Amino acid sequence: MTRAQAISAIVNTAADAMLHALPHPVIMVSPDGKIADANVAAEQFFDASTSLLRRHSLRELVPFGSPLLTLVDQVRHRGAAVNEYKVDLATPRNPGERLVDLYVGPLPEYPEHVIVMLQERTIADKMDRQLTHRGAARSVIALAAMLAHEIKNPLSGIRGAAQLLEQSAADDDRPLTKLICDETDRIVKLVDRMEVFADERPIDREPVNIHVILDHVKRLAQSGFARHIKFAEEYDPSLPPVLANRDQLVQVFLNLLKNAAEAIGEGASDGEIQLTTAFRPGVRLSVPGSKTRVSLPLEFCVKDNGPGVPEDLMPHLFDPFVTTKQSGSGLGLALVAKIVGDHGGIIECESQPGRTVFRVLMPIYSGDGNVTNIASPVPNP
């Protein structure tokens, strides 16, 4: 090998390494519309290896009539790069919300070839929605404190008066006094549940193995409300521990499993809940009002094949008093969002008929009693 060839090989290797290090999916489309190459992020986005992607055309990987196909043709004819924002690339093969910003450009070294870079919008949108969820949780905290002080005491008096009336009431009237007692007890239980939101005491945390938590919650579910449902696991055994309160994490995932089981329903013969864990490097979010960035590489998912969440409820799913259950209070997911937020994480839901995913992203335990979620300051633009 000549010196020039050696240098060329080194340059090509470095270029490949940089391409695969990019956090955004990048693909190269050949003149016949086939996928010529792809980086690691593209493999994850399309859930297929590069060798498998090369067997398909771009048309087979994106929705029918996708704007991306038109952009590729424009770049070929004009020889200039174009951008498009908020394009949905969801397909039956890759379901869920798949909003991306697109950069499509020519490759002068490879005539008629086109480079496509996708920038996923879901992380930025997640942060916006999560801030809304936390704002809703703060509203519930204020409401819970008010209810605890202004409602429980009068309810106690109402219940006591009803018990006194019951002693001298006629037989036909006693069911009414019992109804008063039962309804006041029900309201007190609801207020007690809401008081959890107002508890601002620091919680005890320790390094927790998330797989131990998930296995424990799965056993609880299989012995009770989800005994008729099949479970599947897809765990990353190399995940580091989470700095968390064990009992609160059990509460989070038990609530998510219960929601999944109720969504599937008792009569479903093919109901399935899947638990997955994964390490997602590069998931970093800007902290509003700060120059720091938060890294949330630990991903824990609860997936079910139920009918899905109604589309009109999706933007408000983690708000208090939002529920699809006739007897539900609508506080379960609001409490889940609060607990996850208190642990420095975020929770998001993607749903369509036959596939609902609740995704929890959390920071890593660093080993010194802290979580490694804060990086160096972000320079001013």
ABEGO torsion letter per residue (X at the ends): XBAAAAAAAAAAAAAAAAAAABABBBBBBBAAGBBABBBAAAAAAAGBBAAAAAABBAAAABBBGBAAAAAAAAAAAAGBBBBBBGBBABBAABBEBBBBBBBBBBBAABBGBBBBBBBBAAAAAAAAAAAAAAAAAAAAAAAAAAAAAAAAAAAAAAAAAAAAAAAABBAAAAAAAAAAAAAAAAAAAAAAAAAAAABABBBBBBBBBAAAAAAAAAAAAAABAAAABBBBBBBBAABBBBBBBAAAAAAAAAAAAAAAAAAAEAABAABBBBBBBBBBBGBBBBBBGBABBBBBABBBBBBBABAEBBAAAAAAAABBGBBABAABAGAAAAAAAAAAAAAGBBBBBBBBBGBBBBBBBBBBBAGAGBBBABBBBBBBX
